[in-house]
């Protein structure tokens, strides 16, 4: 089992959270596209909605990071 590296500061915390949300939004959109290609419109719609929620989370985290003065790339 791999050991986790502790997060050193607020900027690192935001950077990790932003990376997670970016990945989640991209993967959800990718899965929605896959489902659409396989004619699973209802499931694809669900994953499109999930991708939208993840993008909203990302936008909110970006605002919070900016408000906190955390320099995140």
C-alpha positions as CSV (number, residue, x, y, z in Angstrom):
1,X,0.0,0.0,0.0
2,X,1.3,3.4,-1.0
3,X,1.7,6.0,1.7
4,X,0.1,9.4,1.2
5,X,2.2,12.5,1.3
6,X,0.8,15.1,3.6
7,X,-0.5,18.3,2.1
8,X,1.9,21.1,3.1
9,X,-0.2,24.3,2.8
10,X,-3.5,25.8,1.6
11,X,-2.3,26.3,-2.0
12,X,-1.4,22.6,-2.3
13,X,-4.8,21.6,-0.9
14,X,-6.5,23.8,-3.5
15,X,-4.3,22.4,-6.2
16,X,-5.2,18.9,-5.3
17,X,-8.9,19.6,-5.1
18,X,-8.8,21.4,-8.4
19,X,-7.0,18.5,-10.1
20,X,-9.6,16.1,-8.7
21,X,-12.5,18.2,-10.0
22,X,-10.9,18.7,-13.4
23,X,-10.4,15.0,-13.8
24,X,-13.9,14.2,-12.6
25,X,-15.5,16.6,-15.1
26,X,-13.4,15.3,-18.0
27,X,-14.0,11.6,-17.1
28,X,-17.8,12.2,-16.7
29,X,-18.0,14.0,-20.0
30,X,-15.9,11.3,-21.7
31,X,-18.1,8.5,-20.3
32,X,-21.3,10.4,-21.4
33,X,-19.8,10.5,-25.0
34,X,-19.1,6.8,-24.8
35,X,-22.7,6.1,-23.7
36,X,-24.1,8.3,-26.5
37,X,-22.0,6.4,-29.0
38,X,-23.6,3.2,-27.7
39,X,-27.1,4.6,-27.9
40,X,-27.6,4.8,-24.1
41,X,-29.1,8.3,-24.0
42,X,-30.6,8.2,-20.5
43,X,-27.3,7.1,-18.9
44,X,-25.4,9.6,-21.1
45,X,-27.7,12.4,-19.9
46,X,-26.9,11.5,-16.3
47,X,-23.2,11.7,-16.9
48,X,-23.5,15.0,-18.7
49,X,-25.3,16.3,-15.6
50,X,-22.6,14.9,-13.4
51,X,-19.9,16.6,-15.6
52,X,-21.8,19.9,-15.2
53,X,-21.8,19.5,-11.4
54,X,-18.1,18.8,-11.4
55,X,-17.5,21.9,-13.5
56,X,-19.5,23.9,-11.0
57,X,-17.4,22.5,-8.2
58,X,-14.3,23.5,-10.1
59,X,-15.5,27.0,-10.6
60,X,-16.4,27.4,-6.9
61,X,-13.0,26.0,-5.9
62,X,-11.3,28.5,-8.3
63,X,-13.2,31.3,-6.6
64,X,-12.3,30.1,-3.1
65,X,-8.7,29.7,-4.0
66,X,-8.6,33.2,-5.4
67,X,-10.3,34.6,-2.4
68,X,-7.9,32.8,-0.1
69,X,-5.0,34.2,-2.1
70,X,-3.8,30.7,-2.9
71,X,-1.6,30.8,-6.1
72,X,-2.7,27.7,-7.9
73,X,-1.8,26.8,-11.5
